[in-house]
Amino acid sequence: MADVFIGLEIHIQLLTRSKVFCSCPADFGREPNTNVCPVCLGYPGVLPVLNREALQQAYMTGLALHCTMAQRALFDRKNYFYPDMAKNYQISQFSHPLGVNGWIEFDTQGERRRIRIHDIHLEEDAGKMIHTAEGAQLDYNRAGCSLLEIVTEPDFSSGREAEEFLQAFRTMVRFLGVCSGNMEEGSLRCDANVSVNHPGKGLGTKVEIKNLNSSRFVRKALEYEIRRQSRLLRTGRKIVQETRLWDEKRGRSESMRTKEEAHDYRYFPEPDLPPFWLDERFVQEAEDRMTELPLQVFDRYLREYQLPEDTARYLAEERSRCRFFEQTMEYYHHAKTAGSWIKEEPAAVGGPESGRVTPEHFAGLLKLCDEKAVTVQQAKEVLRLMGETGDAPEAIIEQEQLQGGVAEDELKAIIELVISRHPDTVKQIHDGNVKAVGFLMGKVMQESRGAADPLQAKAYLLEAMGISEAD
């Protein structure tokens, strides 16, 4: 077995209204080449101006990653010729990153792992190349958008670990409100560096894999590359330091170019941007905007509410879910019940975003369910209507004439009706197909509008068909 070393370079597009060095809108989905100006197109004589909000969101991310943060923001000019960068250089940070020597923890395969962060640095994004049958087209709308690059140390040893880390990282930046995390839109992108070497020999030759636009592709590309490099190692062939592209259709990586070194970019201090000092006011504002992170929320929910792990993890994935759950707990005191309902009825409790279902109304419905004023099935229907109307549960129950339970005579009449409508199913049950009872039970619950007690209904149903429960 060879030793595997994997490091990630994660790029997140920060949630700023305008680009990092100009006032062009930074929103996604506009007509190509409409969110552009002389600054982000690199016209001669133009001057960049640093976006303070972009720097503050970058600083918040650094705090979340436990980085040692710089006292001033300095920028460098990274020179290269790519067609998706109109001015042929990128304003980035090389000599003085915004944050260094950080770490972040995540859960993988029942174990909590700590990944070291080498550095984070703020830069401007490049444009987008679109390849068609007619040739390559360029959209510069994304050029100049606020981009934060997070570079990890080579602390991963498998594609699966990298995939799970990337998912946890995405949750974190969404929680912070600094990135949408939409990989399909390119707001979160990842390059992976992997090296394979003989056991105990340390790092091998590093190969970079680009074009990874989903966490699943990260895992698949790394698994392929580990196999490829291991095969070369076993047969004594040379592993070339290079950049490779991941081809999802063919399920393999392809050589793109020989890997550049730092000197190939001819970095030098950006002459058009003076240093930005991160004074006490700036730091305090960033710290005031910080929030409890997903892993901390998960641990707290296990400790304070004794929630099942899957429920706690589900709630901790979205800040809106946490807010809705905790506000619900101000009116209701059975945490496991509330958490389970939010997890099992996500469409209906979409109210945290829409505002239709309020925590107070949601808690009121759970209380009515506990008091058996409505059945669980009815409560689900009430919750759906609450999401559509925003009304209180009591108003919906009265309007829809819902009540907990069904009178015995009424329930037996419903069962007789269901049996008469489905003679073929009844025959299947008598012939030994016990599973078909579930179909009839569904019809009984439907006819009773969810008001029937399931255990009582099943007992009466079997009795009406002349079948004992023991059968």
C-alpha positions in Angstrom: 0.0 0.0 0.0 1.3 3.5 -0.9 0.9 6.6 1.2 -1.6 9.1 -0.2 -1.4 12.9 0.4 -4.3 15.1 -0.7 -4.7 18.9 -0.3 -7.5 21.0 -1.6 -7.6 24.5 -3.0 -11.2 25.8 -2.5 -12.5 28.9 -4.2 -15.6 30.6 -2.9 -17.3 33.5 -4.5 -18.2 35.9 -1.7 -21.8 37.2 -1.4 -21.1 40.9 -2.2 -23.4 43.0 -4.2 -20.6 44.4 -6.3 -17.2 43.1 -7.5 -14.1 43.2 -5.5 -12.3 46.1 -7.2 -15.2 47.9 -9.1 -18.9 48.7 -8.7 -20.2 46.3 -11.3 -23.0 44.0 -10.0 -21.8 40.5 -8.9 -25.1 38.7 -9.4 -25.3 35.5 -11.4 -27.4 34.8 -14.5 -27.2 38.1 -16.4 -26.8 38.3 -20.2 -23.2 37.6 -21.1 -20.8 40.6 -20.9 -23.4 43.0 -19.3 -21.9 43.1 -15.8 -18.6 44.7 -17.0 -16.9 48.0 -16.9 -13.4 49.4 -17.8 -12.0 48.4 -14.5 -12.8 44.7 -14.6 -12.0 44.6 -18.4 -8.6 46.0 -17.7 -8.7 49.2 -19.8 -5.6 51.3 -19.7 -5.4 54.0 -17.0 -8.2 52.6 -14.7 -7.7 52.1 -11.0 -9.1 49.4 -8.7 -10.8 50.2 -5.4 -11.0 47.5 -2.7 -14.5 46.4 -1.7 -14.6 46.6 2.1 -17.5 44.1 2.4 -15.5 41.5 0.5 -12.6 41.9 2.8 -14.8 41.7 5.9 -16.5 38.4 4.6 -13.0 37.1 3.9 -11.9 38.0 7.4 -15.0 36.3 8.9 -14.1 33.1 7.0 -10.6 33.3 8.4 -11.9 33.6 11.9 -14.1 30.5 11.4 -11.0 28.6 10.1 -9.0 29.6 13.2 -6.4 31.4 11.1 -3.9 33.9 12.3 -5.2 37.0 10.6 -3.0 39.7 9.1 -3.1 43.3 10.4 -3.2 44.8 6.9 -4.3 43.6 3.5 -1.7 43.7 0.8 -2.2 42.6 -2.8 0.1 41.3 -5.5 -0.2 41.1 -9.3 -0.2 37.6 -10.7 0.8 37.7 -14.3 -0.3 35.1 -16.9 -2.1 34.9 -20.2 -5.4 33.2 -20.1 -8.3 34.3 -22.4 -10.7 34.5 -19.5 -8.8 37.3 -17.8 -9.0 40.4 -20.1 -6.1 42.3 -18.6 -3.7 39.3 -18.5 -3.0 39.6 -14.8 -4.9 38.9 -11.7 -4.9 40.9 -8.5 -4.4 38.4 -5.7 -2.4 37.9 -2.5 0.8 35.9 -2.5 3.5 37.4 -0.2 1.0 38.5 2.5 -2.1 36.2 2.7 -5.0 37.5 4.7 -4.9 34.5 7.1 -2.4 31.6 7.8 -1.9 28.5 9.9 -5.6 27.7 10.6 -7.6 24.6 11.1 -11.1 23.2 10.8 -12.8 20.1 12.1 -15.3 17.8 10.4 -16.9 14.5 11.0 -16.1 11.5 8.7 -17.0 7.9 9.2 -17.9 8.3 12.8 -14.6 10.1 13.6 -13.8 13.8 14.1 -10.9 15.0 12.0 -8.9 18.2 12.1 -7.6 19.6 8.8 -4.9 22.2 8.8 -5.3 25.4 6.7 -2.2 26.7 5.0 -3.6 30.1 4.1 -6.5 32.0 2.8 -6.2 34.9 0.3 -8.6 37.3 -1.4 -8.4 37.8 -5.1 -10.5 38.6 -8.2 -12.3 35.9 -10.2 -11.7 35.2 -13.9 -14.3 35.2 -16.6 -15.9 32.1 -18.0 -15.1 30.3 -21.3 -18.0 28.6 -23.0 -17.1 26.0 -25.6 -19.5 25.4 -28.5 -19.5 23.7 -31.8 -18.7 27.1 -33.4 -15.7 27.7 -31.1 -14.9 29.2 -27.7 -16.9 32.2 -26.4 -16.0 34.4 -23.4 -18.3 35.8 -20.8 -16.6 38.4 -18.5 -19.5 38.9 -16.1 -17.7 36.8 -13.5 -14.4 38.6 -14.0 -13.5 40.7 -11.0 -16.0 39.1 -8.6 -14.8 38.6 -5.0 -13.0 35.3 -4.7 -11.5 33.8 -1.6 -9.1 30.9 -1.9 -8.7 28.5 0.9 -5.6 26.3 0.7 -5.4 23.2 3.0 -2.4 21.2 4.0 -2.1 17.7 2.4 -4.0 16.1 5.3 -6.5 13.9 3.4 -5.7 10.4 2.5 -8.8 9.4 0.4 -11.3 10.8 -2.1 -14.1 10.1 0.3 -12.5 12.2 3.1 -12.1 15.1 0.6 -15.7 14.8 -0.5 -17.1 14.8 3.0 -14.9 17.7 4.0 -16.0 19.7 1.0 -19.7 19.1 2.0 -19.0 20.2 5.6 -17.1 23.3 4.3 -20.0 24.2 2.1 -22.4 24.0 5.0 -20.0 26.3 7.1 -19.7 29.1 4.5 -23.5 29.0 3.9 -24.0 29.2 7.7 -21.7 32.3 7.8 -23.6 33.9 4.9 -20.4 34.5 2.9 -21.1 32.2 0.0 -24.2 30.6 -1.6 -22.2 27.3 -2.0 -23.9 26.7 -5.4 -21.3 24.6 -7.2 -23.4 24.4 -10.3 -23.2 28.2 -10.6 -19.4 28.2 -9.9 -19.7 30.1 -6.6 -17.8 27.2 -4.9 -15.1 25.5 -6.9 -12.3 23.1 -5.9 -9.0 22.0 -7.3 -7.2 19.0 -5.7 -3.5 18.3 -5.3 -2.6 14.6 -4.8 0.7 12.8 -4.4 1.3 9.1 -3.9 4.6 7.7 -2.6 6.1 4.6 -1.1 5.2 4.0 2.6 7.2 6.2 5.0 8.9 8.3 2.2 6.8 11.4 2.7 5.3 13.6 0.0 5.6 12.4 -3.6 5.3 14.3 -6.9 2.3 16.6 -6.7 -0.4 16.5 -9.4 -3.2 19.1 -9.6 -6.7 18.2 -10.8 -8.9 20.9 -12.1 -12.4 21.2 -13.4 -14.1 19.7 -10.3 -17.5 21.3 -9.9 -19.1 18.9 -7.4 -18.0 17.1 -4.3 -18.8 13.8 -6.0 -16.5 14.7 -8.9 -13.8 15.5 -6.3 -14.0 12.0 -4.8 -14.2 10.2 -8.2 -11.3 12.2 -9.7 -9.1 11.6 -6.6 -9.9 7.9 -6.6 -8.9 7.6 -10.3 -5.7 9.7 -9.8 -4.7 7.6 -6.8 -5.0 4.4 -8.8 -3.1 6.0 -11.8 -0.2 7.2 -9.7 -0.1 4.0 -7.6 0.2 2.0 -10.9 3.1 4.2 -12.1 4.8 3.9 -8.7 4.5 0.1 -8.7 6.0 -0.2 -12.2 8.9 2.2 -11.5 7.7 4.8 -14.0 8.0 8.6 -13.4 5.1 10.6 -12.1 5.1 14.0 -13.8 4.3 17.2 -11.9 1.4 18.6 -14.0 -2.1 20.0 -14.0 -4.8 17.5 -15.2 -8.5 18.0 -16.1 -11.2 15.7 -14.9 -13.3 14.3 -17.8 -16.5 13.1 -16.1 -17.9 11.5 -19.3 -14.9 9.3 -19.7 -14.3 8.8 -16.0 -10.6 9.8 -16.1 -8.2 12.7 -15.8 -6.3 14.1 -18.8 -3.1 16.0 -18.9 -3.6 19.8 -19.4 -0.2 21.4 -18.9 3.0 21.1 -16.9 2.5 22.5 -13.4 3.6 26.1 -13.0 5.7 27.3 -10.1 5.3 30.5 -8.2 8.1 32.2 -10.2 6.2 31.4 -13.5 3.6 34.0 -12.4 6.1 36.8 -11.9 4.4 38.1 -8.7 5.1 41.6 -7.7 3.3 44.1 -5.3 0.1 45.5 -6.9 1.1 49.1 -7.6 -2.5 50.5 -7.9 -3.7 49.3 -4.4 -2.4 50.8 -1.2 -2.3 48.7 2.0 -5.6 48.4 3.8 -5.2 48.4 7.6 -7.5 46.2 9.5 -8.1 48.5 12.5 -10.1 47.8 15.7 -13.3 49.0 14.2 -13.0 46.7 11.2 -12.1 43.6 13.3 -14.9 44.3 15.8 -17.5 44.6 13.0 -16.4 41.2 11.6 -16.4 39.6 15.0 -19.9 40.9 15.7 -21.2 39.3 12.5 -19.8 35.9 13.4 -22.3 33.1 14.3 -22.1 29.7 15.9 -20.8 27.2 13.3 -22.6 24.1 12.2 -20.4 21.6 14.1 -20.8 23.7 17.3 -24.6 23.7 16.7 -24.6 19.9 16.2 -22.6 19.3 19.4 -24.9 21.6 21.4 -28.1 20.0 20.1 -26.8 16.6 21.2 -25.8 18.0 24.6 -28.7 20.3 25.4 -31.6 18.6 23.7 -30.5 15.0 23.5 -31.6 14.9 19.8 -30.8 11.8 17.7 -27.6 12.4 15.7 -29.3 12.3 12.3 -31.9 14.9 13.5 -29.2 17.2 15.0 -27.1 17.0 11.9 -30.1 17.8 9.7 -31.0 20.9 11.7 -27.4 22.0 11.8 -27.0 22.0 8.0 -29.0 25.2 7.5 -29.0 28.3 9.6 -32.7 28.9 8.9 -33.6 25.4 10.3 -31.7 26.1 13.5 -33.5 29.4 13.9 -36.9 27.9 13.3 -36.2 25.0 15.7 -34.9 27.2 18.5 -37.8 29.6 18.2 -40.2 26.7 18.2 -38.6 25.6 21.5 -39.7 28.9 23.1 -43.3 27.7 22.8 -42.9 23.9 23.0 -40.7 21.7 25.1 -40.4 18.3 23.4 -37.3 18.8 21.4 -37.2 15.3 19.9 -40.7 15.7 18.6 -40.1 19.1 17.1 -36.9 18.1 15.5 -38.4 15.0 14.1 -41.3 16.9 12.5 -39.0 19.5 11.0 -36.8 16.8 9.5 -39.7 14.6 8.3 -41.8 17.4 6.9 -39.3 19.8 5.2 -41.6 20.9 2.4 -44.4 22.0 4.8 -41.9 23.5 7.3 -40.4 25.4 4.4 -41.9 28.2 6.5 -38.5 29.2 7.9 -37.7 30.8 4.5 -41.2 31.7 3.4 -42.4 32.9 6.8 -45.8 31.2 6.2 -45.5 28.7 9.1 -44.4 30.6 12.2 -42.6 28.8 15.1 -45.5 29.8 17.4 -48.1 28.3 15.1 -46.0 25.2 14.5 -45.6 24.7 18.2 -49.3 25.1 18.7 -50.0 22.3 16.1 -47.6 20.0 17.9 -49.4 20.6 21.2 -52.8 19.8 19.6 -51.3 16.6 18.3 -49.9 15.7 21.7 -53.4 16.4 23.2 -54.9 14.1 20.5 -57.1 17.0 19.3 -56.0 15.9 15.9 -54.3 12.7 14.7 -50.8 12.7 13.3 -52.2 12.2 9.8 -54.5 15.2 10.2 -51.7 17.3 11.7 -49.6 16.7 8.6 -52.5 18.0 6.4 -53.0 21.0 8.7 -49.3 21.7 8.5 -49.5 21.6 4.7 -52.4 24.1 4.7 -50.5 26.3 7.2 -47.7 26.5 4.7 -50.1 27.7 2.0 -52.2 30.1 4.0 -50.1 31.1 7.1 -53.2 30.6 9.2 -53.1 29.3 12.8 -53.7 25.6 13.2 -56.9 26.1 15.2 -58.4 28.1 12.4 -57.6 25.5 9.8 -59.0 22.7 12.0 -62.2 24.5 12.4 -62.5 25.5 8.8 -61.7 22.0 7.5 -64.0 20.5 10.2 -61.2 18.2 11.4 -61.3 16.4 14.7 -59.3 13.8 16.5 -60.7 10.3 16.1 -63.7 8.9 14.4 -66.8 7.5 16.0 -67.0 3.7 16.0 -70.1 3.5 13.9 -68.7 5.9 11.3 -65.4 4.0 11.2 -67.1 0.7 10.6 -69.2 2.3 7.8 -66.1 3.6 6.1 -64.5 0.1 6.3 -67.6 -1.5 4.8 -67.4 1.1 2.0 -63.8 0.4 1.3 -64.3 -3.3 1.2 -67.2 -3.1 -1.2 -65.1 -0.9 -3.6 -62.1 -3.3 -3.7 -63.3 -6.9 -3.9 -60.2 -8.0 -5.8 -57.9 -6.8 -3.0 -60.0 -8.5 -0.4 -59.6 -11.8 -2.4 -55.9 -11.3 -2.6 -55.8 -11.0 1.2 -57.8 -14.2 1.7 -55.4 -15.9 -0.8 -52.5 -15.1 1.5 -51.3 -11.7 0.3 -51.1 -10.0 3.7 -49.3 -6.9 2.3 -52.5 -5.9 0.5 -54.0 -5.0 3.9 -51.8 -1.9 3.7 -53.6 -0.8 0.5 -57.0 -1.0 2.2 -55.7 0.7 5.3 -54.6 3.6 3.1 -58.1 3.9 1.6 -59.6 3.8 5.1 -57.3 6.6 6.3 -58.1 8.6 3.1 -61.9 8.3 3.5 -61.6 9.3 7.2 -59.4 12.3 6.2 -56.7 10.9 8.5 -58.9 11.0 11.6 -59.1 7.3 12.2 -56.9 5.6 14.8 -54.7 3.3 12.7 -54.6 0.5 15.2 -58.4 0.5 15.8 -59.0 0.8 12.0 -56.8 -2.2 11.2 -58.5 -4.3 13.9 -62.0 -3.5 12.5 -60.8 -4.0 9.0 -59.5 -7.5 9.7 -62.6 -8.3 11.7 -64.9 -7.2 8.8 -63.0 -9.6 6.4 -63.2 -12.5 8.9 -59.4 -12.5 9.6 -57.9 -12.6 13.0 -54.8 -10.5 13.7 -52.8 -13.6 14.6 -53.3 -14.8 11.0 
